[in-house]
Amino acid sequence: MELKEFIASTLGEIQEGVQLAINETIKNGVNGVINPSRGGTNNINASLIQNVNFDIAVTVADEEKAGVKGGIKVVGISVGGEDTATSKTSRVSRIQFSIPVIPPVTTVNG
């Protein structure tokens, strides 16, 4: 998986997961709120910004194989295999960064 795809997927899943949790707690009448915000939608401010921290080990691979491009990939462990002849050089690096987001909020009056 490309690093950009991993980041986009992760941030999208976090936003969708928070919204799903908000919707479920409202639907089920659960006491309490998830990520509360006072007032209306015009009341979004810097205090709502949260950082999503990434700490990723990436592999940069130079691979000699037809149709495969090199580049930064987020790799996982897979079971199974292919019986192909390849020549591969790889370097593993660790990168850390934060992305500020405002997750979905539950508006609380009062």
C-alpha positions in Angstrom: 0.0 0.0 0.0 1.3 3.5 -0.9 2.0 5.7 2.1 -0.5 8.3 0.8 -3.2 5.7 0.6 -2.5 4.5 4.1 -2.7 8.0 5.5 -5.9 8.9 3.6 -7.6 5.6 4.6 -6.6 6.0 8.3 -7.8 9.6 8.6 -11.1 8.7 6.7 -11.7 5.7 8.9 -11.1 7.8 12.1 -13.6 10.4 11.0 -16.2 7.9 10.0 -15.6 5.9 13.2 -16.2 8.9 15.4 -19.3 9.9 13.5 -20.6 6.3 13.7 -20.0 6.3 17.5 -21.8 9.6 17.9 -24.8 8.4 15.8 -25.0 5.1 17.7 -25.0 6.7 21.1 -27.7 9.3 20.1 -29.8 6.5 18.6 -29.5 4.3 21.6 -30.1 7.1 24.1 -26.7 6.6 25.9 -25.9 9.2 28.5 -22.9 11.3 27.8 -21.5 12.6 24.6 -18.6 11.9 22.3 -16.3 14.9 21.4 -18.8 17.6 22.7 -19.0 21.1 21.3 -21.1 23.9 23.0 -23.4 25.9 20.8 -24.0 25.8 17.1 -21.8 25.0 14.1 -20.4 28.5 14.1 -18.7 27.7 17.4 -15.9 25.6 16.0 -12.6 26.8 17.3 -9.0 25.8 17.9 -9.9 23.9 21.1 -11.6 21.3 18.9 -8.5 20.5 17.0 -6.9 17.2 17.8 -3.8 15.6 16.5 -3.7 12.2 14.9 -0.1 11.0 15.5 1.5 8.6 13.1 4.6 6.5 13.9 5.2 4.4 10.8 7.9 2.0 9.7 8.1 2.2 5.9 10.1 0.2 3.4 11.6 1.8 0.4 12.2 -0.9 -2.1 14.1 -1.0 -5.4 12.8 -4.1 -7.1 13.6 -5.4 -10.5 10.4 -7.0 -11.6 8.3 -6.3 -14.6 5.4 -3.9 -14.0 6.4 -3.0 -10.4 7.4 0.5 -9.5 9.6 1.4 -6.6 8.6 3.9 -4.0 7.6 4.4 -0.4 5.3 1.6 0.7 3.6 0.7 4.0 4.0 -3.0 4.2 2.4 -5.6 6.3 3.1 -9.3 6.8 1.2 -11.6 4.4 0.9 -15.4 4.4 1.3 -17.2 1.1 3.7 -16.5 -1.6 4.7 -16.3 -5.2 7.3 -18.3 -7.0 9.0 -15.5 -8.9 12.6 -14.5 -9.4 13.2 -11.0 -8.2 16.2 -8.9 -7.2 15.3 -6.6 -4.3 17.1 -4.0 -2.3 15.1 -2.4 0.5 15.6 0.1 3.3 13.4 0.4 6.4 12.9 3.9 7.8 10.7 5.1 10.7 8.8 8.4 10.2 6.7 10.2 12.7 4.3 13.1 12.1 0.9 14.5 13.2 -2.1 15.6 11.2 -4.5 18.1 12.9 -8.2 17.2 12.5 -11.5 18.4 13.9 -13.4 15.2 14.3 -17.2 15.1 14.1 -18.7 16.8 17.2 -21.9 16.4 19.3 -23.5 19.8 19.9 -24.4 20.4 23.5 -26.7 23.3 24.4 -26.2 25.0 27.7 
